Amino acid sequence: MTVTVLLFASYADAIGKSSLELDVEAGATVSDVVEQVRALSGASRLPPAPVVAVNERYASRDSELQPGDEVALIPPVAGG
């Protein structure tokens, strides 16, 4: 099945894309997607446990994905 991965700020800069289409097996979890992204060239900026949202809702690493889901990897944000 295919999921869309959205990358923002330093993650997008490091990987060179703001979105990716990934093929994952049925029953794949957020953790599986994070590991696939981590294997890409330039993904060294990705922390061990990045903040993740699935379909615009925060998700845990063990959340199971469905075909067509949108997985956003959210970098740390600082502000004032």
Secondary structure, DSSP 8 states (H G I E B T S, - for coil): -EEEEEE-HHHHHHHT-SEEEEE--TT-BHHHHHHHHHTSTTGGGS-SS-EEEETTEE--TT-B--TT-EEEEE------
